Amino acid sequence: MKKPNILVLFSDQQRWDTLGCYNPSADFTPQLDRLATEGVRFEKAFTCQPVCCPARACLQTGLYATQTGCYRNGIPLTLPQSVPTIADQFHENGYETAYIGKWHLSSTGTQPVPPGLRGGYRDYWLAVDTLEFSSTGTDGGYMFDIDGKRVDFSGYRVDSQTDLVLDYLRDRASDRPFFLFVSYLEPHHQNDAGHYQGPPGSKERFGAYPVPEDLRRHPGGDWAREYPDYLGCCASLDGNAGRIIQALKDLGLYEDTLIAYTSDHGSHFRTRNNEYKRACHDGCTRIPMLLRGPGFTGGKVLEEMASLVDLPATLLRAGGMEIPPALQGNPLQRLAAGDSEGWPQDVFIQISETQVGRALRTKKWKYSVRAPRRNGWLHADAKTYREEFLYDLESDPHELVNLVRREGYEEVRAQLRERLIERMLEAGEPAPVILEARK
């Protein structure tokens, strides 16, 4: 049986509700919406770590962030060479492995990433660790090729990066199937500018678009200034996804390629803390997740809980490989085939940097705890946590009313507390003590 090509289109800091297939008012993503109508859309998909490096380490390994040692940004040799990656497995099973874009797993900044720190992508490499510092959204920048040579690009970053992706697809000479990972920076804010950088005209085009209720009804934040450019970034991602899809069709590769579209986390626009993520709330933990290709067809919308940590097992299964027992996720092919027996009814989220936190998300509840008086930047886990948030998502989908101290929810909290501890133990964490919220 012919092995499918596998293409991952990975955005950075993109909320789930910036795609029309999730949110009808987002009428600027026709390409990805069409992908969803042909494939499978996961309605309730979540990151397992709402910050860049840890989420990426989870996606490249199928392990939780604390298992890889990459529980925050800025750890030297962020992705240890001793940790097997999915690219290693694809390479060993006859795939051409290729990576284009932001890496953020080697702590090399704007310098070339050495071959040993490229996570197993051996055949084609065009990347830089911190693309947000080697380029800008509007004026181009540079990455490095497989030989460490600088490759400059100009213009709007998403367009230019896509040009490079198309060059790879059109110029590759190998007859092996490819595993291509395309990592965009958008719609992440441009760090050195402190702003989201949409294409020219974004403020005019998106200035009057409806604002999500979790932002509009929450005091503070910078969404009023930044949201139009953020949507401009998302619209650009959609248009460029369409360019890649068209190239696959032109090359006769589309029907033999599994396409996965997702993001590392979302953005709450400084409404929940003093930056954009690193919190338990859906604004930064709920992500888009679309799959289209072999095993994922028919325009299905699946309501089961899905995690970013499920994607590695899914990709390996698509490539015909055995899933290593150490992997934490489950292959999403099961759900696409209608088999939900025994599927987890919750997702587990580790939170770092702003806090040492843990969260459990079910269809109805959000339950979150944090370690008291601990520096979230320094520590991976803790012995003791205290309850911080409880939301009833059926009656309060925008997470505006924290029930963690309300009378009448003691049994709910006890059940969620027990399940959260189970998930922490499954992830290899030490058995914690979770204290009740202070009255």
C-alpha positions as CSV (number, residue, x, y, z in Angstrom):
1,M,0.0,0.0,0.0
2,K,1.3,3.4,-1.0
3,K,2.3,5.6,1.9
4,P,0.6,9.0,2.0
5,N,2.5,12.3,2.0
6,I,1.9,14.1,5.3
7,L,1.8,17.9,5.5
8,V,1.4,19.8,8.8
9,L,0.4,23.5,8.5
10,F,1.1,25.0,11.9
11,S,0.2,28.5,13.0
12,D,1.3,30.3,16.1
13,Q,-1.1,31.8,18.7
14,Q,-4.3,31.2,16.6
15,R,-7.6,31.0,18.4
16,W,-10.1,28.4,17.2
17,D,-12.8,31.0,16.4
18,T,-10.7,32.7,13.7
19,L,-11.9,30.1,11.2
20,G,-15.3,30.3,9.6
21,C,-15.9,26.6,10.1
22,Y,-15.9,27.2,13.9
23,N,-17.3,30.8,13.8
24,P,-19.7,31.9,11.0
25,S,-18.7,35.6,11.5
26,A,-15.1,34.7,10.5
27,D,-16.0,34.7,6.8
28,F,-12.4,35.3,5.6
29,T,-11.1,31.7,5.7
30,P,-12.7,30.0,2.7
31,Q,-9.7,27.8,1.9
32,L,-9.5,26.2,5.4
33,D,-13.3,26.0,5.6
34,R,-13.3,24.1,2.3
35,L,-10.6,21.8,3.8
36,A,-12.9,21.2,6.8
37,T,-15.9,20.3,4.5
38,E,-13.7,17.7,2.7
39,G,-12.1,16.3,5.8
40,V,-12.7,16.2,9.6
41,R,-13.0,19.1,12.0
42,F,-12.4,18.6,15.7
43,E,-14.8,21.0,17.4
44,K,-13.2,20.7,20.8
45,A,-9.5,20.7,20.3
46,F,-7.0,22.1,22.9
47,T,-3.3,22.6,23.4
48,C,-1.6,20.7,26.1
49,Q,0.7,23.6,26.9
50,P,-0.2,27.2,26.1
51,V,3.3,28.5,25.4
52,C,5.5,28.2,22.3
53,C,8.4,25.9,23.1
54,P,6.6,23.4,25.3
55,A,3.7,23.0,22.9
56,R,6.2,22.5,20.0
57,A,8.1,19.9,22.0
58,C,4.9,18.0,22.7
59,L,4.0,18.1,19.1
60,Q,7.4,16.8,17.9
61,T,7.5,14.0,20.5
62,G,4.0,13.0,21.6
63,L,5.0,13.5,25.2
64,Y,3.9,16.1,27.7
65,A,6.2,19.1,28.2
66,T,7.5,17.9,31.6
67,Q,8.4,14.6,30.1
68,T,10.6,16.2,27.5
69,G,12.2,18.6,29.9
70,C,10.9,21.5,27.8
71,Y,8.4,23.0,30.2
72,R,9.1,26.6,29.3
73,N,10.8,28.8,26.8
74,G,14.5,29.6,26.9
75,I,15.8,26.3,28.2
76,P,19.3,25.6,26.6
77,L,19.1,22.6,24.2
78,T,15.3,22.9,24.6
79,L,14.5,19.6,22.8
80,P,17.0,17.1,24.2
81,Q,18.7,14.9,21.6
82,S,18.0,11.9,23.8
83,V,14.2,12.3,23.2
84,P,12.9,10.4,20.1
85,T,10.9,12.6,17.7
86,I,8.2,11.8,15.2
87,A,10.6,13.1,12.4
88,D,13.1,10.4,13.5
89,Q,10.4,7.8,13.1
90,F,9.3,9.1,9.7
91,H,12.9,9.1,8.5
92,E,13.5,5.6,9.7
93,N,10.4,4.5,7.8
94,G,11.3,5.8,4.4
95,Y,9.9,9.3,4.5
96,E,11.7,12.4,3.3
97,T,11.6,14.7,6.3
98,A,11.4,18.5,5.7
99,Y,10.9,21.5,7.9
100,I,10.2,25.1,6.9
101,G,9.7,28.1,9.3
102,K,9.9,28.8,13.0
103,W,11.6,26.1,15.1
104,H,11.9,27.5,18.6
105,L,13.3,24.3,20.0
106,S,17.1,24.8,20.0
107,S,17.7,28.1,21.9
108,T,19.9,29.3,19.1
109,G,18.0,32.5,18.5
110,T,18.7,34.0,15.1
111,Q,21.8,31.8,14.4
112,P,21.7,28.6,12.4
113,V,20.3,25.5,14.1
114,P,23.0,22.8,14.2
115,P,22.0,19.5,12.5
116,G,21.8,17.6,15.8
117,L,19.2,20.1,17.2
118,R,16.8,19.8,14.3
119,G,14.6,17.2,15.8
120,G,15.2,14.5,13.2
121,Y,14.4,16.6,10.1
122,R,17.4,15.4,8.0
123,D,16.4,15.8,4.3
124,Y,15.3,19.4,3.9
125,W,15.6,22.3,6.4
126,L,14.8,26.0,6.0
127,A,14.3,27.5,9.4
128,V,15.4,29.6,12.3
129,D,14.8,29.2,15.9
130,T,13.2,32.6,16.6
131,L,11.6,33.7,13.4
132,E,10.1,36.7,15.2
133,F,13.6,38.1,15.7
134,S,15.1,37.2,12.3
135,S,12.2,38.8,10.4
136,T,9.2,41.1,10.7
137,G,5.6,40.5,9.5
138,T,5.8,43.1,6.8
139,D,9.4,43.6,5.7
140,G,10.9,40.1,5.3
141,G,14.0,38.7,7.0
142,Y,16.0,35.5,6.8
143,M,16.2,31.8,7.7
144,F,18.9,29.2,7.2
145,D,19.1,26.2,4.9
146,I,20.3,22.7,5.6
147,D,23.9,23.7,5.1
148,G,23.5,26.7,7.5
149,K,23.5,29.2,4.7
150,R,21.4,32.3,5.2
151,V,18.3,32.6,2.9
152,D,16.8,36.1,2.7
153,F,13.2,36.8,1.9
154,S,11.2,40.0,1.5
155,G,7.6,41.2,1.6
156,Y,4.9,40.0,3.9
157,R,6.2,37.1,5.9
158,V,3.4,34.6,5.4
159,D,3.5,35.1,1.6
160,S,7.2,34.8,1.4
161,Q,7.4,31.7,3.6
162,T,4.7,30.1,1.4
163,D,6.8,30.9,-1.7
164,L,9.6,28.9,-0.1
165,V,7.2,26.0,0.7
166,L,6.0,26.0,-3.0
167,D,9.7,25.9,-4.1
168,Y,10.2,22.8,-2.0
169,L,7.2,21.0,-3.4
170,R,7.9,21.8,-7.0
171,D,11.6,21.2,-6.9
172,R,11.9,18.0,-4.8
173,A,13.3,15.1,-6.8
174,S,12.8,12.3,-4.3
175,D,10.3,9.6,-5.0
176,R,9.9,9.0,-1.3
177,P,6.7,10.2,0.4
178,F,7.3,13.4,2.3
179,F,6.7,14.5,5.9
180,L,6.7,18.3,5.6
181,F,6.2,20.5,8.6
182,V,5.4,24.1,7.8
183,S,5.6,26.4,10.9
184,Y,4.3,29.9,10.5
185,L,4.8,32.7,13.0
186,E,1.5,34.3,12.3
187,P,-0.8,35.3,14.0
188,H,1.7,35.6,16.9
189,H,2.5,39.2,17.7
190,Q,5.8,40.6,16.5
191,N,7.8,40.6,19.8
192,D,10.2,43.5,19.0
193,A,7.3,45.7,17.9
194,G,4.9,44.6,20.6
195,H,2.1,44.4,18.0
196,Y,0.3,41.9,15.7
197,Q,1.3,42.7,12.1
198,G,-1.4,42.0,9.6
199,P,-1.0,42.7,5.9
200,P,-1.5,46.4,4.8
201,G,-5.2,47.3,5.1
202,S,-6.0,44.9,8.0
203,K,-7.3,47.7,10.3
204,E,-9.6,48.9,7.6
205,R,-10.8,45.5,6.5
206,F,-11.3,44.0,10.0
207,G,-11.9,47.0,12.2
208,A,-15.7,46.4,12.4
209,Y,-15.6,42.6,12.7
210,P,-17.4,41.1,15.7
211,V,-15.2,40.6,18.7
212,P,-15.5,37.3,20.7
213,E,-17.5,37.6,23.8
214,D,-14.7,36.4,26.1
215,L,-12.8,39.5,25.0
216,R,-15.6,42.0,24.6
217,R,-17.1,41.3,28.0
218,H,-13.8,41.1,29.9
219,P,-12.3,44.4,31.2
220,G,-8.8,45.3,30.1
221,G,-6.7,43.8,27.4
222,D,-5.4,45.2,24.1
223,W,-7.9,43.6,21.7
224,A,-9.5,46.9,20.7
225,R,-6.2,47.9,19.2
226,E,-4.7,44.6,18.1
227,Y,-7.6,42.4,17.0
228,P,-8.0,43.8,13.4
229,D,-4.4,43.0,12.6
230,Y,-4.7,39.6,14.2
231,L,-7.5,38.8,11.9
232,G,-5.5,40.1,9.0
233,C,-2.8,37.6,9.9
234,C,-5.4,34.8,10.0
235,A,-6.8,35.7,6.6
236,S,-3.3,35.7,5.2
237,L,-2.7,32.2,6.6
238,D,-5.9,31.0,4.9
239,G,-5.0,32.5,1.5
240,N,-1.6,30.9,1.6
241,A,-3.0,27.5,2.7
242,G,-5.0,27.8,-0.4
243,R,-1.9,28.3,-2.5
244,I,-0.3,25.2,-1.0
245,I,-3.4,23.2,-1.6
246,Q,-3.5,24.3,-5.2
247,A,0.1,23.4,-5.7
248,L,-0.5,19.9,-4.4
249,K,-3.4,19.6,-6.9
250,D,-1.3,20.8,-9.7
251,L,1.4,18.3,-8.9
252,G,-1.0,15.5,-8.6
253,L,-0.3,15.0,-4.9
254,Y,-3.5,16.3,-3.2
255,E,-5.4,13.1,-2.9
256,D,-2.4,11.2,-1.6
257,T,-1.6,13.8,1.1
258,L,-2.9,14.0,4.6
259,I,-3.1,17.7,5.5
260,A,-3.2,18.7,9.2
261,Y,-3.9,22.3,10.2
262,T,-3.6,23.4,13.8
263,S,-1.9,25.8,16.2
264,D,0.3,25.7,19.3
265,H,-2.2,27.8,21.4
266,G,-4.5,30.8,21.1
267,S,-4.5,34.4,22.5
268,H,-6.6,36.1,25.2
269,F,-5.2,39.5,24.4
270,R,-4.0,40.3,27.9
271,T,-7.5,39.9,29.4
272,R,-6.5,37.1,31.8
273,N,-2.9,38.1,32.7
274,N,-0.4,40.6,31.5
275,E,0.4,38.9,28.2
276,Y,-1.4,36.7,25.6
277,K,-1.4,33.1,26.8
278,R,-0.1,31.0,29.8
279,A,-3.5,30.6,31.3
280,C,-6.2,27.9,31.5
281,H,-8.9,29.9,29.6
282,D,-10.2,28.8,26.3
283,G,-9.1,32.0,24.7
284,C,-5.5,30.7,24.8
285,T,-6.0,26.9,25.1
286,R,-8.6,26.1,22.5
287,I,-7.2,25.7,19.0
288,P,-8.3,24.9,15.5
289,M,-7.7,21.3,14.4
290,L,-8.5,20.1,10.8
291,L,-7.4,17.0,9.1
292,R,-8.1,16.1,5.4
293,G,-6.7,13.2,3.5
294,P,-6.5,9.4,3.8
295,G,-8.5,8.4,6.9
296,F,-10.0,11.8,7.3
297,T,-12.8,12.5,4.8
298,G,-16.5,13.3,4.6
299,G,-16.8,16.7,6.2
300,K,-17.3,15.2,9.7
301,V,-17.5,17.4,12.8
302,L,-16.4,15.5,15.8
303,E,-17.4,16.6,19.3
304,E,-15.0,14.4,21.3
305,M,-12.2,16.1,23.3
306,A,-9.0,16.3,21.2
307,S,-5.5,17.4,22.4
308,L,-2.5,18.7,20.5
309,V,-0.7,15.7,22.1
310,D,-3.0,13.4,20.1
311,L,-1.5,14.6,16.8
312,P,1.8,12.8,16.9
313,A,0.2,9.4,17.3
314,T,-2.2,10.4,14.5
315,L,0.5,11.3,12.1
316,L,2.5,8.1,12.8
317,R,-0.6,6.0,12.3
318,A,-1.2,7.8,9.0
319,G,2.3,6.9,7.9
320,G,1.7,3.2,8.7
321,M,4.0,3.2,11.7
322,E,3.6,1.6,15.1
323,I,2.8,4.1,17.9
324,P,5.5,3.8,20.6
325,P,4.0,2.9,24.0
326,A,5.5,6.0,25.6
327,L,3.4,8.4,23.5
328,Q,0.7,10.1,25.5
329,G,-1.8,10.9,22.8
330,N,-4.3,8.7,21.0
331,P,-4.6,8.4,17.2
332,L,-7.5,10.6,16.0
333,Q,-8.3,8.0,13.2
334,R,-10.3,6.2,15.9
335,L,-12.7,9.0,16.2
336,A,-12.9,9.6,12.4
337,A,-13.8,6.0,12.0
338,G,-16.6,6.3,14.6
339,D,-14.8,4.5,17.4
340,S,-15.0,6.6,20.6
341,E,-15.2,3.7,23.1
342,G,-12.8,4.5,26.0
343,W,-11.8,7.8,24.5
344,P,-10.8,10.4,27.2
345,Q,-13.7,12.7,28.3
346,D,-11.2,15.4,29.1
347,V,-8.0,17.1,28.1
348,F,-5.0,17.7,30.4
349,I,-3.2,21.0,30.2
350,Q,0.2,22.0,31.8
351,I,0.8,25.7,32.3
352,S,4.2,27.3,33.0
353,E,6.1,30.6,33.2
354,T,3.4,32.8,34.7
355,Q,2.7,30.0,37.1
356,V,3.2,26.3,37.8
357,G,-0.4,25.3,36.9
358,R,-2.5,22.4,35.8
359,A,-5.9,22.3,34.2
360,L,-8.6,19.9,33.2
361,R,-11.1,20.7,30.4
362,T,-14.2,18.6,29.9
363,K,-17.2,19.5,27.7
364,K,-18.9,21.0,30.7
365,W,-16.2,22.0,33.2
366,K,-12.9,23.9,33.4
367,Y,-10.9,23.2,36.5
368,S,-7.5,24.8,37.2
369,V,-5.0,24.7,40.0
370,R,-1.7,26.5,40.6
371,A,1.2,26.1,42.9
372,P,1.3,28.7,45.6
373,R,4.3,31.0,46.0
374,R,6.3,29.2,43.2
375,N,8.2,30.9,40.4
376,G,6.5,29.6,37.3
377,W,9.5,30.4,35.2
378,L,11.9,28.2,37.2
379,H,9.9,25.1,38.2
380,A,8.4,22.3,36.1
381,D,6.0,20.9,38.7
382,A,5.2,21.2,42.4
383,K,4.2,19.1,45.4
384,T,1.3,21.3,46.4
385,Y,-1.3,23.1,44.3
386,R,-4.3,25.2,45.2
387,E,-7.6,25.4,43.3
388,E,-7.9,28.6,41.3
389,F,-10.7,28.4,38.7
390,L,-13.9,26.4,38.1
391,Y,-16.1,27.3,35.2
392,D,-19.4,25.8,34.1
393,L,-18.9,26.0,30.4
394,E,-22.5,25.1,29.5
395,S,-23.9,28.1,31.3
396,D,-20.8,30.3,31.1
397,P,-19.0,29.5,27.8
398,H,-17.0,32.7,28.0
399,E,-15.6,31.9,31.4
400,L,-16.7,35.1,33.2
401,V,-17.9,33.6,36.5
402,N,-15.4,31.7,38.6
403,L,-17.3,29.2,40.8
404,V,-14.3,27.8,42.6
405,R,-15.3,29.4,46.0
406,R,-19.1,29.0,45.5
407,E,-21.0,26.8,47.8
408,G,-22.8,23.8,46.2
409,Y,-19.8,22.8,44.0
410,E,-17.9,20.8,46.5
411,E,-18.7,17.5,44.9
412,V,-17.9,18.7,41.4
413,R,-14.5,20.0,42.6
414,A,-13.7,16.8,44.4
415,Q,-14.5,14.7,41.3
416,L,-12.4,17.0,39.0
417,R,-9.6,17.1,41.6
418,E,-9.4,13.4,41.6
419,R,-9.4,13.2,37.8
420,L,-6.8,15.9,37.5
421,I,-4.5,14.0,39.8
422,E,-5.0,10.9,37.7
423,R,-3.9,12.8,34.5
424,M,-0.9,14.3,36.3
425,L,0.3,10.8,37.3
426,E,-0.3,9.5,33.8
427,A,2.0,12.2,32.6
428,G,4.7,11.0,34.9
429,E,4.4,13.8,37.4
430,P,4.8,13.3,41.2
431,A,1.7,12.7,43.2
432,P,0.5,16.2,44.2
433,V,-1.6,17.6,47.1
434,I,-4.4,19.9,45.8
435,L,-5.7,22.3,48.4
436,E,-9.2,23.7,48.3
437,A,-9.6,27.3,47.2
438,R,-9.5,29.8,50.0
439,K,-12.9,31.0,51.0
